[in-house]
Amino acid sequence: MAYIIERKNKGNIYRYETESYWDKEKKQPRQRSKYLGPKEKVETKKLKQSLTQLVSKNYGDIFLLEEVSKSIGLYDVVKECYPDDYREILACSFYEIIGESKNYLFHHFQNEHYLENVKTLYSSDVSELHLTLGNDEQTRMKFIQKWIENINPKDGIYYDITSFSSYSTNNEFVEWGYNRDKENLPQINLGMICCKKTGLPFFYTIFPGSIVDVKTS
């Protein structure tokens, strides 16, 4: 067992790390000491080490969104359907809601915010996560089914459509059409159904950007 002892010499105090052990040859307890340095310098060094370990991160907005996701049941549904990635999925969702920049900059957001047990996600990791979610239609439909059961929209529904501009050249749904944002870009149309009582969305589908609203109903 190791412990710290102090020895005074000519008015100065010095610290040693002392450890007791059993000497098998002499068959008696012995001690060995390691010099640590003057007391003031040792304490200053420990203080500096402890200060370098302190990190200040934003948590208020994350805390709010976590509590909202739990109160509406979203947290539990995402966790049930994506047990391995639910923390990362929710973290990326919070990033979008807070209104930060593009997804490839998520790791900067992660460095500045307290996201408990979320794996470090760089641009390629975020892209891989999106690709995994997009290709796993079975789990996505399971999530939608569980989410509908959670909301139980029996009092009425709303349906609306919006569009998103895109630079993508690999998405067959991205086409030229009426751009609601007045941007000179092709787009993809998103139809969404929401619960009348809660206002929460519970189902969505996508349409080619060239299709007009009346053809999506």
N, C-alpha and C positions, 0 to 999 in steps of 0.2 A: 504494500500500500504506500503510495507516494503522498507527501505533504510538504508544505512550504515552511521553512524556518528562517529566522532573521538573526544575524550576528552583527554586533556593533564593534567597530574598529576605528579608533581615533575620531570619534564623533560622527562617523558615517554608518549607515545601516545597509547591510548587504543581504541579499536573499539567495537561498539555496533550495533546490528541489531535492528532498531527501526521501529515499526509499528503503524500507526494511526488507530483508530477505534472510533465508536460512542457508548458512554455509554448510554444505554436506560434508566437506572434508574436516572442518574444525568442529562440526556438530554443535554450532551455536548461532544465535541470531546476530546478524551484522547489518551495517548500514552503508549505503553509497550515496554520495551527494553530487549534484550538478549545479555549478555556479550559474545564477541567472543574471546577476548584475546589481547595481545600486537600487535601493527600494524605489526611489522616485522615477528612475528610468524604466523600471519594470512596470510600474503602474501606468506611466504615460504610454508605453507600448501597448498594454492591454486596452487602454481607453481608445487609442487610435484604431486598433483591430476591431473593437466593438462598433465604433462609429462607421467604419468602412462597410459594415454589414447591414447598416440601416438604409432602407430604400423607401422613398415616398412615392406612392402611386394613387391615382384617382380611383375612387370606389363608389362615390355617391350615386352616379348614374347607373353603374353596373348593379348596385344593390337594389335600386328602384326597379329596374327591368327584370331582375331575378324574382323579386317579390311579385311583380305583376304576372310573370309567366307562371308562377306557382299558383297564384290566386285564381287564374282562369283555367288551370289544368294543363296548360301547354307543356310545362316542364316535365310532368310525369308521362305524358303521351310521347314526347320526343325521346325520353329516357327508355321507355318500354320498347319503342320501335328501333332505336339506334343505340343500344346499350354501350357500344364501343366508342361511339363518336358524338354522343349527345352534348357533351360539354363544349366541344369544338363547334358543333352546329349552332348552339345557342350563342356562343361567343361571337361567331360571324354574323348572326342575326342582330345582336346588340350593336355591333359595329355599324351595320347598315342603318339601324333605327336612330342611333345617335347622330348620324349625318356626317360621318367621317368621309375620307377620300376613297379612292379606288381600292378594290380588294387586294391588289398586289402590295399595297402599303399596310396591310393588316398587322404585320409584325411590329411596326412603329406604334400602332394603337395598343398592341399587347404589351409593349415595353412600358407604356405610360399608365396602363390600367391594371387593377388587381383582378385577375381572372383565375380563380382557384382551380388547380389541377388541370389546367388547359395546356395541351402540348404546344410547344413553340411552332407557329405556322408561318412559313415564309411564302413567297408568291407561288412557288411550285406546289407547296403543300395545300394551299387554298384551292388551286386549280384542280389538284388531284381529288380533294374532298368533293368539290362540285361535280366532277366527272363521275365519281363513285355514286353520289346521290342521284344524278341524272340517269345513269344506266340501270340503277336498281329499281325498276318499275314495280316489282312485287312489294317491296318494302314501302315504297312511296304510297301505293294504294292502301296498304295496311295502315299507314299513318293517317291517311285521309279518312278511312273508315273509323278508326279510333277517335279521331278528332271530331267527326260528325256525331258520334255517340256521346262524346263529352259535351258538345254544345247543345245537342238535341233541339234543332231549329224547327220546332213544330208550330210556332206562332206566326210564321211567315218568312219569306226570303226576299232579298233584293238581288238583281243581276245587273252588272255593268261591265263595260269593256274599256280598256285603256291600251296604250301602246308605248313601246320603248325603242328609242333609236339604237342602232347597233352598227359597229364597224365589221362585224363578223362576216367572213366569207365561207364559213363551214356549216352554217345553220340554214337548212333548206326553208325555214319559216321566215327568214329575214328577206323582205321584199319591199319594193317601193310602193308607197301608198300615201294616204292623207296623214301627214305628220302633225300631230296635235301640238308638239313643241316648236313647230316652225323651223325645224332643223333640216338642212339639206342632206339627209341621210335616210337609208332604208330603215325598216322597222319590223318589229314583231308585235302582234296583237295579243293581249291577255284578257280573257274573260274570267270574271270572278263572281261567285255567289256568296252572299253574306246573310247572316242571321238577322232578321228584323229586330228581335228583342235586344240582342247584345251588340249588334253591329260588327261582330267578328266574322271574318271570312272562313268558309269551311270547304270550299271546292274551287278549283280553277281549271282552265284549259287554255291552250294556246292556238292561235290561228295565224296563217300567213299574213304578212304586213299589208298585202294588197287588197285583202277582203274588207269590204265596208261593213259598218255596224249592223245594218239591217239583215245581213246574211249570216250573222253569228248567233241570232236569237234562236 
